[in-house]
Amino acid sequence: MKVTVVSRSGREVVKGGIHLSDSATVADLQEAIHKQTKKQPSRQRLTLAVQPGSKERPVVLNYKKSLKDYTSGNSETLTVVFKDLGPQVSYRTLFFCEYLGPLLLYPVFYYFPVYQYFGYQGERVIHSVQTYALYYWCFHYAKRILETFFVHRFSHATSPLSNVFRNCAYYWSFGSYIAYYVNHPLYTPVSDLQMKIGFGFGILCQISNFYCHIILKNLRSPGGEGGYQIPKGFLFNIVTCANYTTEIYQWLGFNIATQTVAGYIFLVVATFIMTNWAFAKHRRLKKVCFLTFYNSVHQYGLQEKCIHFTTKFSCKG
Ligand SMILES: NC(=O)c1ccc[n+]([C@@H]2O[C@H](COP(=O)([O-])OP(=O)(O)OC[C@H]3O[C@@H](n4cnc5c(N)ncnc54)[C@H](OP(=O)(O)O)[C@@H]3O)[C@@H](O)[C@H]2O)c1
C-alpha cells in the first residue's frame, strides 16, 4: 500500500510517499514517518483528507487501527494529512508539574520569614486558621497528585509541552498570590464558627470530589480504549460534571474559612473555567447518550421508531 503524507497546505511531507505492507497499522505508518521526518509518533496528528471547502471535521487516525480501515474499498493508496503537534509531555507529567508548584510554594509563605523581604519588620503571630489552611491546601494538592498517578485513566497519552508553561503559570501564580495573603502577618482571622463551617464543608466536598473521580475511573477499563460514558450514581445523578461541582464547592469552603480577596478571585476564575468545560463535556455526553439510544433501538429491531424519533427531534443519526 502506498501512503501519501501531505501537510495541511497540501505540500508533500515525505517525498514519494511511504510504501507499507497491506496489514500495516496506523502505528506502523507513524513509525515510518518518524524515520523520515524525525518527528516522534506522539507529536504526529494524522487525519484523512477532507474535500476543499467542506465544513466536516477530519477523521483522526487511531494508531491501533489498520490502514485498510481508512481506505475506500480495495484501494491500494491512501492520503493522510500530517500535523506536527510540537514537543509533547505525558499527561501525568503535565498534571504533576502544575500541582507541585502550589504544594511547595504555599508552605514557603507559612514557614519562612518571606514578609520581611516585602518590608514587614514586626513580629508574626500565626493564627490557627492559617495553620489549618496550610493543612487543607497541602491535602488538596497532594490528593490531586496522587489521583493523577493512581486514579485517573486519561484518554490522551500526551499534551503539548507549551501547556506545561501555561498551566504552571496559572497554578503557581494563583497559589503564591493566595498564600501571600492568607499567611500575611496583618491577616485578620474569621470567627471560629465560620472557620469550622468553611473547612468542614470544604473537606466534605474534597472527599466527594475524590469519590467522583473513582466513579469516572471505573468508566474505563485499565488498558482499554479511552472513550466517554455517562457517569451515573452519587452526585452524577444530579449534575453531569459532579467532579467540577465538588471542586468549586471545596474552594468555596476554603474561602469561607480564610476569607481573602485573592482566594475569591481564584474561585471566580476556576468556576469560569470549569463551567465552560462542563458545558462542553455535557454536549459531548449528550451525543454519547443519543448514540447509545440509537444502537439499542437498532439492536432490538425498532429502527422505524428510531427514525420517527430522529425526525421528530431533528437529530442527525
Ligand atoms: N481549580 C481549577 O481551576 C481546576 C480546573 C480544572 C480541573 N480541576 C480539578 O482537577 C480534576 C481533573 O480535571 P480534568 O478536567 O483534567 O479531568 P476530569 O474531567 O475531571 O476527568 C478526570 C479523569 O476522568 C476521565 N473522564 C472524565 N469524564 C469521563 C467520562 N464521561 N467517561 C470516561 N472517563 C471520563 C478523564 O478522561 P480524559 O483524559 O479523557 O479527560 C480523566 O482521566 C477535576 O475533577 C477538578 O477536581 C481544577
The ligand as an SDF file (V2000), in Angstrom:
LIG
                    3D

 48 52  0  0  0  0  0  0  0  0999 V2000
   -9.0950   24.6270   40.1220 N   0  0  0  0  0  0  0  0  0  0  0  0
   -9.1680   24.5960   38.8000 C   0  0  0  0  0  0  0  0  0  0  0  0
   -9.0050   25.5870   38.1240 O   0  0  0  0  0  0  0  0  0  0  0  0
   -9.4440   23.2570   38.1300 C   0  0  0  0  0  0  0  0  0  0  0  0
   -9.6860   23.2430   36.7660 C   0  0  0  0  0  0  0  0  0  0  0  0
   -9.9280   22.0020   36.1670 C   0  0  0  0  0  0  0  0  0  0  0  0
   -9.9000   20.8450   36.9200 C   0  0  0  0  0  0  0  0  0  0  0  0
   -9.6770   20.8790   38.2540 N   0  0  0  0  0  0  0  0  0  0  0  0
   -9.6550   19.6290   39.1060 C   0  0  0  0  0  0  0  0  0  0  0  0
   -8.8330   18.6680   38.5120 O   0  0  0  0  0  0  0  0  0  0  0  0
   -9.6050   17.4710   38.2780 C   0  0  0  0  0  0  0  0  0  0  0  0
   -9.1610   16.8250   36.9700 C   0  0  0  0  0  0  0  0  0  0  0  0
   -9.6130   17.6650   35.9290 O   0  0  0  0  0  0  0  0  0  0  0  0
   -9.6780   17.2800   34.3860 P   0  0  0  0  0  0  0  0  0  0  0  0
  -10.5460   18.2930   33.7460 O   0  0  0  0  0  0  0  0  0  0  0  0
   -8.3110   17.0960   33.8970 O   0  0  0  0  0  0  0  0  0  0  0  0
  -10.3160   15.8380   34.3110 O   0  0  0  0  0  0  0  0  0  0  0  0
  -11.8080   15.3710   34.5790 P   0  0  0  0  0  0  0  0  0  0  0  0
  -12.7250   15.8100   33.5200 O   0  0  0  0  0  0  0  0  0  0  0  0
  -12.1760   15.6630   35.9800 O   0  0  0  0  0  0  0  0  0  0  0  0
  -11.6150   13.8140   34.4090 O   0  0  0  0  0  0  0  0  0  0  0  0
  -10.7900   13.0540   35.2590 C   0  0  0  0  0  0  0  0  0  0  0  0
  -10.4970   11.7550   34.5180 C   0  0  0  0  0  0  0  0  0  0  0  0
  -11.7320   11.0950   34.2150 O   0  0  0  0  0  0  0  0  0  0  0  0
  -11.8520   10.9000   32.8140 C   0  0  0  0  0  0  0  0  0  0  0  0
  -13.2370   11.1470   32.4120 N   0  0  0  0  0  0  0  0  0  0  0  0
  -13.9260   12.3160   32.5060 C   0  0  0  0  0  0  0  0  0  0  0  0
  -15.1740   12.1750   32.0410 N   0  0  0  0  0  0  0  0  0  0  0  0
  -15.2760   10.8800   31.6190 C   0  0  0  0  0  0  0  0  0  0  0  0
  -16.3220   10.1170   31.0230 C   0  0  0  0  0  0  0  0  0  0  0  0
  -17.5190   10.6560   30.8020 N   0  0  0  0  0  0  0  0  0  0  0  0
  -16.0940    8.8160   30.7010 N   0  0  0  0  0  0  0  0  0  0  0  0
  -14.8780    8.2660   30.9370 C   0  0  0  0  0  0  0  0  0  0  0  0
  -13.8450    8.9300   31.5050 N   0  0  0  0  0  0  0  0  0  0  0  0
  -14.0350   10.2290   31.8450 C   0  0  0  0  0  0  0  0  0  0  0  0
  -10.9140   11.9150   32.1880 C   0  0  0  0  0  0  0  0  0  0  0  0
  -10.5010   11.4290   30.9120 O   0  0  0  0  0  0  0  0  0  0  0  0
   -9.8420   12.3360   29.7650 P   0  0  0  0  0  0  0  0  0  0  0  0
   -8.3950   12.0390   29.8490 O   0  0  0  0  0  0  0  0  0  0  0  0
  -10.4620   11.8280   28.5050 O   0  0  0  0  0  0  0  0  0  0  0  0
  -10.1800   13.7670   30.0530 O   0  0  0  0  0  0  0  0  0  0  0  0
   -9.7910   11.9920   33.1880 C   0  0  0  0  0  0  0  0  0  0  0  0
   -8.8650   10.9590   33.0090 O   0  0  0  0  0  0  0  0  0  0  0  0
  -11.0780   17.9420   38.2520 C   0  0  0  0  0  0  0  0  0  0  0  0
  -12.0230   16.9350   38.5240 O   0  0  0  0  0  0  0  0  0  0  0  0
  -11.0300   19.0090   39.2890 C   0  0  0  0  0  0  0  0  0  0  0  0
  -11.1260   18.4040   40.5660 O   0  0  0  0  0  0  0  0  0  0  0  0
   -9.4410   22.0770   38.8660 C   0  0  0  0  0  0  0  0  0  0  0  0
  1  2  1  0
  2  3  2  0
  2  4  1  0
  4  5  1  0
  4 48  2  0
  5  6  2  0
  6  7  1  0
  7  8  2  0
  8  9  1  0
  8 48  1  0
  9 10  1  0
  9 46  1  0
 10 11  1  0
 11 12  1  0
 11 44  1  0
 12 13  1  0
 13 14  1  0
 14 15  2  0
 14 16  1  0
 14 17  1  0
 17 18  1  0
 18 19  2  0
 18 20  1  0
 18 21  1  0
 21 22  1  0
 22 23  1  0
 23 24  1  0
 23 42  1  0
 24 25  1  0
 25 26  1  0
 25 36  1  0
 26 27  1  0
 26 35  1  0
 27 28  2  0
 28 29  1  0
 29 30  1  0
 29 35  2  0
 30 31  1  0
 30 32  2  0
 32 33  1  0
 33 34  2  0
 34 35  1  0
 36 37  1  0
 36 42  1  0
 37 38  1  0
 38 39  2  0
 38 40  1  0
 38 41  1  0
 42 43  1  0
 44 45  1  0
 44 46  1  0
 46 47  1  0
M  CHG  2   8   1  16  -1
M  END
$$$$
